[in-house]
Amino acid sequence: MSQDQQAVYDMLSSDFPILLPAFLSEDALIEALEKAISILLERNPERFFQLMYRLDIPEKTLFLVLHNQEGGVHDLAHLIYTRQLEKIRLRKFFKREDPIDPELSW
């Protein structure tokens, strides 16, 4: 598992009930995410939609994926995974090297 994949796992495991060994492939992580999404959609759809908002999954894209009968939960898991990976990479890219003045941070 790459450092970015581990970061995605860490981010998602706090929101989804995913219990996995330390070293996994991207496919195994997406498969585990599929199971967690299915459980969450079945048991607590309101929490699922709140989580999608918090994970910054665009509503329009979310509904397109949910209404696609062919891909369904697999496409949704892949969408969530790639969005989290994108956020991690953007944070690395825009990470400031110089520390922010503590008086200016909020």
C-alpha positions in Angstrom: 0.0 0.0 0.0 1.4 3.4 -1.0 1.7 6.3 1.4 -1.3 8.0 -0.4 -3.4 4.8 -0.2 -2.6 4.5 3.5 -3.7 8.1 4.0 -7.0 7.4 2.1 -7.5 4.3 4.2 -6.9 6.3 7.4 -9.4 9.0 6.3 -12.1 6.6 5.3 -11.7 4.1 8.2 -12.8 6.9 10.6 -16.0 7.3 8.7 -16.8 3.8 7.5 -16.6 0.5 9.4 -13.6 -0.8 7.4 -11.3 -3.3 9.1 -8.4 -4.3 6.9 -4.9 -5.6 7.2 -2.1 -3.1 6.9 -1.1 -4.0 3.4 -3.8 -3.9 0.7 -4.2 -3.2 -2.9 -6.4 -0.4 -4.2 -8.9 -2.9 -5.4 -9.2 -4.6 -1.9 -9.7 -1.2 -0.3 -12.4 -0.3 -2.8 -14.1 -3.7 -2.3 -14.1 -3.2 1.5 -15.5 0.3 1.0 -18.3 -1.1 -1.2 -19.4 -3.4 1.7 -19.3 -0.5 4.1 -21.3 1.8 1.8 -23.9 -0.9 1.3 -24.3 -1.4 5.0 -24.5 2.4 5.6 -27.1 2.9 2.8 -29.2 0.1 4.1 -29.1 1.0 7.8 -28.7 4.7 7.9 -29.1 6.5 4.5 -29.3 9.9 6.2 -25.9 9.5 7.7 -24.6 8.3 4.3 -25.7 11.5 2.6 -24.3 13.6 5.4 -21.0 11.8 5.0 -21.0 12.3 1.2 -21.4 16.0 1.8 -18.6 16.1 4.4 -16.3 14.1 2.0 -17.0 16.7 -0.7 -18.7 14.3 -3.2 -20.7 16.5 -5.6 -24.4 15.9 -5.2 -25.0 15.8 -9.0 -22.3 13.1 -9.5 -23.5 11.2 -6.4 -27.0 10.9 -7.8 -25.8 10.0 -11.3 -23.8 7.1 -9.8 -26.6 6.0 -7.4 -29.1 5.9 -10.3 -26.7 3.9 -12.6 -28.0 0.4 -12.3 -24.9 -1.2 -13.8 -22.1 0.2 -11.7 -23.9 1.1 -8.5 -22.0 0.7 -5.2 -18.8 -0.2 -6.9 -18.7 3.0 -8.9 -19.6 4.9 -5.7 -16.8 3.3 -3.8 -14.4 4.1 -6.6 -15.7 7.7 -6.7 -15.2 8.2 -2.9 -11.7 6.6 -3.1 -10.5 8.7 -6.0 -11.9 11.9 -4.4 -10.1 11.3 -1.1 -6.9 10.4 -3.0 -7.2 13.7 -5.0 -7.6 15.7 -1.8 -4.5 14.1 -0.3 -2.5 14.9 -3.4 -3.7 18.4 -3.5 -2.8 19.0 0.1 0.7 17.7 -0.5 1.0 19.9 -3.6 -0.1 23.1 -1.9 1.5 22.4 1.5 3.3 25.5 2.7 6.9 25.1 3.5 7.1 28.2 5.6 5.2 28.1 8.9 2.2 30.3 9.3 2.4 33.0 12.0 0.5 31.5 15.0 -1.2 34.9 15.5 -2.6 34.8 12.0 -3.9 31.2 11.9 -7.4 30.3 12.9 
